[in-house]
Amino acid sequence: MMLLRTTDPFRDFDRIAQQVFGTTNRPAAMPMDAWREGDTFVVEFDLPGVAKESIDLDIERNVLTVKAERVVRNGDWQMLASERPRGVFSRQLVLGDNLDLERIEAHYDAGVLRLQIPVAEKAKPRKIEIAGVASDREQTAIEA
């Protein structure tokens, strides 16, 4: 049997900082995917271990802020390995003017927060009618 151990000096510094200060230098991650499905933009955030009640969604102007908290466990215990971010972390997305921010839908299931943001009606492609006088293509003889 072979034991493989890798050394990451930055992880060691983070571990020491966490033990001394109770924090880590690495930013808390909130990975996301974003894509368009027809007339809807979809964004999914991975938030495993986060209770639905500890997720806040706010929008101010065109900036969407997702804030979540993974609770730090209290009690009489000793941490043996710590690789998951804990505490409060957030992410901001700047949304375009072509989205209907009044109709955003949010769903949370199995640690994934899914936002569906419809394209605004004013931003959807449309046909423009051309107004004007109908032209008479027939030539008329002018009598003198």
C-alpha positions as CSV (number, residue, x, y, z in Angstrom):
1,M,0.0,0.0,0.0
2,M,1.3,3.4,-0.9
3,L,0.5,6.7,0.9
4,L,0.6,9.8,-1.3
5,R,0.9,13.1,0.5
6,T,1.1,16.4,-1.3
7,T,2.3,19.6,0.3
8,D,0.8,23.0,-0.4
9,P,2.6,25.7,1.5
10,F,-0.2,28.2,1.1
11,R,-2.7,25.7,2.6
12,D,-0.3,25.4,5.5
13,F,-0.3,29.2,6.0
14,D,-4.1,29.2,5.8
15,R,-4.3,26.5,8.3
16,I,-2.0,28.3,10.7
17,A,-3.9,31.6,10.2
18,Q,-7.2,29.8,10.8
19,Q,-5.9,28.2,14.0
20,V,-4.5,31.5,15.3
21,F,-7.1,34.0,14.1
22,G,-10.1,31.8,13.4
23,T,-10.1,32.9,9.8
24,T,-8.6,32.0,6.5
25,N,-7.0,34.1,3.8
26,R,-8.7,32.2,1.0
27,P,-12.0,33.8,-0.2
28,A,-15.1,31.9,0.4
29,A,-16.2,30.4,-2.9
30,M,-19.6,30.5,-4.5
31,P,-19.1,28.9,-7.9
32,M,-21.7,29.6,-10.5
33,D,-22.8,28.8,-14.0
34,A,-24.8,31.2,-16.3
35,W,-26.5,30.5,-19.6
36,R,-29.4,31.6,-21.8
37,E,-32.4,29.4,-22.5
38,G,-34.6,31.0,-25.1
39,D,-35.9,34.3,-23.6
40,T,-34.5,33.5,-20.1
41,F,-31.1,33.9,-18.5
42,V,-30.4,31.2,-15.9
43,V,-27.8,31.4,-13.2
44,E,-27.0,28.6,-10.7
45,F,-24.9,29.0,-7.6
46,D,-23.4,26.0,-5.7
47,L,-24.2,26.5,-2.0
48,P,-23.9,23.0,-0.4
49,G,-24.5,22.9,3.4
50,V,-26.2,26.3,3.4
51,A,-29.8,26.5,4.8
52,K,-32.3,28.3,2.5
53,E,-33.1,30.7,5.4
54,S,-29.5,31.9,5.4
55,I,-29.5,33.0,1.8
56,D,-30.3,36.6,0.9
57,L,-31.0,38.0,-2.6
58,D,-31.0,41.7,-3.0
59,I,-31.2,43.9,-6.2
60,E,-30.3,47.5,-6.3
61,R,-30.4,49.2,-9.7
62,N,-28.8,46.5,-11.9
63,V,-26.6,44.8,-9.3
64,L,-27.8,41.5,-7.9
65,T,-26.2,40.5,-4.6
66,V,-26.3,36.9,-3.4
67,K,-25.3,36.5,0.2
68,A,-25.1,33.3,2.1
69,E,-23.9,32.0,5.4
70,R,-22.5,28.5,6.2
71,V,-22.8,28.4,10.0
72,V,-19.7,27.7,12.0
73,R,-20.3,24.7,14.2
74,N,-20.3,25.4,17.9
75,G,-19.7,23.0,20.8
76,D,-17.1,20.8,22.2
77,W,-15.2,19.4,19.2
78,Q,-11.9,19.5,17.5
79,M,-11.4,20.2,13.8
80,L,-9.4,17.5,12.1
81,A,-9.7,18.8,8.5
82,S,-11.1,22.1,7.2
83,E,-11.5,22.6,3.5
84,R,-15.0,24.0,3.2
85,P,-15.6,27.7,3.6
86,R,-17.6,28.8,6.6
87,G,-19.1,32.1,7.6
88,V,-20.7,34.8,5.4
89,F,-19.8,35.1,1.8
90,S,-21.4,37.0,-1.1
91,R,-21.2,37.5,-4.8
92,Q,-22.5,40.3,-7.0
93,L,-23.6,40.2,-10.6
94,V,-24.2,43.3,-12.8
95,L,-27.2,42.6,-14.9
96,G,-27.9,44.2,-18.2
97,D,-30.7,46.6,-19.0
98,N,-32.2,44.0,-21.3
99,L,-33.4,41.9,-18.4
100,D,-36.8,42.1,-16.6
101,L,-35.6,42.5,-13.0
102,E,-39.2,42.6,-11.7
103,R,-39.8,39.0,-12.7
104,I,-36.7,37.2,-11.3
105,E,-37.6,33.8,-9.9
106,A,-35.4,32.0,-7.4
107,H,-35.4,28.3,-6.4
108,Y,-33.2,26.4,-4.0
109,D,-32.9,22.6,-4.1
110,A,-30.1,20.2,-3.1
111,G,-27.6,22.9,-2.4
112,V,-28.1,24.7,-5.7
113,L,-29.6,28.2,-6.0
114,R,-31.2,28.7,-9.4
115,L,-32.2,32.2,-10.7
116,Q,-34.3,32.6,-13.8
117,I,-34.2,36.1,-15.2
118,P,-36.5,36.8,-18.2
119,V,-35.4,39.0,-21.1
120,A,-37.4,42.3,-21.0
121,E,-40.1,42.6,-23.6
122,K,-38.5,45.8,-24.9
123,A,-35.2,43.9,-25.5
124,K,-36.8,41.0,-27.5
125,P,-36.4,41.1,-31.3
126,R,-39.5,42.5,-33.1
127,K,-40.7,43.4,-36.6
128,I,-41.0,47.1,-37.3
129,E,-43.7,48.3,-39.7
130,I,-42.8,50.9,-42.2
131,A,-45.3,53.6,-42.6
132,G,-45.7,55.8,-45.7
133,V,-47.7,56.5,-48.8
134,A,-48.2,53.6,-51.2
135,S,-46.3,54.2,-54.4
136,D,-48.0,53.9,-57.7
137,R,-45.6,52.1,-60.0
138,E,-47.6,52.7,-63.1
139,Q,-46.5,55.6,-65.2
140,T,-49.2,58.0,-66.3
141,A,-49.0,59.9,-69.5
142,I,-49.3,63.7,-69.1
143,E,-51.3,65.4,-71.7
144,A,-50.3,68.9,-72.8
